[in-house]
Amino acid sequence: PRAHPGHLHKARDGPCEFAPVVVVPPRSVHNVTGAQVGLSCEVRAVPTPVITWRKVMQSPEGTQVLEELPGDHVNIAVQVRGGPSDHEATAWILINPLRKEDEGVYQCHAANMVGEAESHSTVTVLDLSKYRSFRFPAPDDRM
Ligand SMILES: *[C@@H]1O[C@H](CO)[C@@H](O)[C@H](O)[C@H]1NC(C)=O
């Protein structure tokens, strides 16, 4: 076939490929121990990205360590679904019940063959058990 000057040829069919972009990052949340906390992360990418949740931690040596979730945490669940728009995917992480040790920085990481993106949010946990004596005084306290 002859070349057509001034005419653009599509390299291939389908939408252009592009690296993930976090369009709605997870929000930072705070709550008390025993509560339920959910984070969501909305990503645009073609082709469909692999989205993972990770907890950002420090090793004793001070270097950053990423723990892939849910790992063996029985109180953590993760889910990924296409949408809400075309070329988008949304990932959720649900922590229930929230424990003091769940406090920290969470990373939503998305990658496809073109590139990767990430976004962070912070979960802050108030340890309610430390304050229980203030809220629920023992019966003896009344007299
Ligand atoms: C804490 O979690 C509960 C559900 O367990 C929710 O109803 C409440 O709104 C949350 N509080 C905050 C500050 O997000």
The ligand as an SDF file (V2000), in Angstrom:
LIG
                    3D

 14 14  0  0  0  0  0  0  0  0999 V2000
  -16.1280    5.5950   62.3250 C   0  0  0  0  0  0  0  0  0  0  0  0
  -16.6870    4.3770   61.8820 O   0  0  0  0  0  0  0  0  0  0  0  0
  -18.0840    4.2630   61.9880 C   0  0  0  0  0  0  0  0  0  0  0  0
  -18.4940    2.8810   61.4940 C   0  0  0  0  0  0  0  0  0  0  0  0
  -17.8010    1.8680   62.1630 O   0  0  0  0  0  0  0  0  0  0  0  0
  -18.7520    5.3550   61.1780 C   0  0  0  0  0  0  0  0  0  0  0  0
  -20.1370    5.2920   61.3390 O   0  0  0  0  0  0  0  0  0  0  0  0
  -18.2150    6.7250   61.6180 C   0  0  0  0  0  0  0  0  0  0  0  0
  -18.7490    7.7130   60.7870 O   0  0  0  0  0  0  0  0  0  0  0  0
  -16.7060    6.7500   61.5530 C   0  0  0  0  0  0  0  0  0  0  0  0
  -16.2020    8.0320   62.0600 N   0  0  0  0  0  0  0  0  0  0  0  0
  -15.4070    8.8120   61.3490 C   0  0  0  0  0  0  0  0  0  0  0  0
  -14.8930   10.0320   62.0360 C   0  0  0  0  0  0  0  0  0  0  0  0
  -15.0820    8.5520   60.2180 O   0  0  0  0  0  0  0  0  0  0  0  0
  1  2  1  0
  1 10  1  0
  2  3  1  0
  3  4  1  0
  3  6  1  0
  4  5  1  0
  6  7  1  0
  6  8  1  0
  8  9  1  0
  8 10  1  0
 10 11  1  0
 11 12  1  0
 12 13  1  0
 12 14  2  0
M  END
$$$$
